[in-house]
Amino acid sequence: MFMTRMTLRAKGQLTLPDEIRKAAHLTEGDMLEAELTDEGILLRPKKIIDATQEWFWSANWQNGEREADQDFATGKMEVFGSSEEFLAALQRGTE
């Protein structure tokens, strides 16, 4: 647990000490959510995912990524030298 003092600057700016930023894995540009509680002010990191990339982080897609990584690691894959070879393999698979 870190306890430190900070000075509120112009326009409400605060500088979080380096040890807190490192412990919370915060980097420049990260979003924080502020909540006023009975005990004081609570800051929570909020990681924002670009809406055009949201599909990649879905549970279903991430499961597929893990499965593909496992297949790659165990050699359970096939490599094609051209799109023609790939299409021919697909065609053989449907015969």
Backbone hydrogen bonds, N-H to C=O, Kabsch-Sander energy under -0.5 kcal/mol:
donor,donor_aa,acceptor,acceptor_aa,energy
8,L,6,M,-0.5
9,R,13,Q,-3.1
12,G,9,R,-1.5
13,Q,10,A,-1.3
16,L,14,L,-0.6
20,I,17,P,-0.7
21,R,17,P,-2.2
22,K,18,D,-2.8
23,A,19,E,-2.0
24,A,20,I,-2.2
25,H,22,K,-1.1
26,L,21,R,-2.9
30,D,27,T,-2.3
31,M,46,K,-0.8
33,E,44,R,-3.4
35,E,42,L,-2.4
37,T,35,E,-0.7
37,T,40,G,-3.7
40,G,37,T,-0.7
42,L,35,E,-3.0
43,L,41,I,-0.5
44,R,33,E,-2.7
46,K,31,M,-2.8
48,I,46,K,-0.5
53,Q,50,D,-2.2
54,E,50,D,-0.6
54,E,51,A,-0.7
56,F,53,Q,-1.0
57,W,53,Q,-0.7
57,W,54,E,-1.0
58,S,55,W,-1.4
62,Q,58,S,-2.5
63,N,59,A,-2.2
64,G,60,N,-1.8
65,E,61,W,-2.2
66,R,62,Q,-2.3
67,E,63,N,-2.3
68,A,64,G,-2.5
69,D,65,E,-2.5
70,Q,66,R,-2.2
71,D,67,E,-2.5
72,F,68,A,-2.4
73,A,69,D,-2.5
74,T,70,Q,-1.9
75,G,72,F,-1.1
76,K,71,D,-2.2
77,M,75,G,-2.0
86,F,82,S,-1.8
87,L,83,S,-2.7
88,A,84,E,-2.4
89,A,85,E,-2.1
90,L,86,F,-2.1
91,Q,87,L,-2.3
92,R,88,A,-2.4
93,G,89,A,-1.8
94,T,90,L,-0.8
94,T,91,Q,-0.9
95,E,91,Q,-0.5
95,E,92,R,-0.9
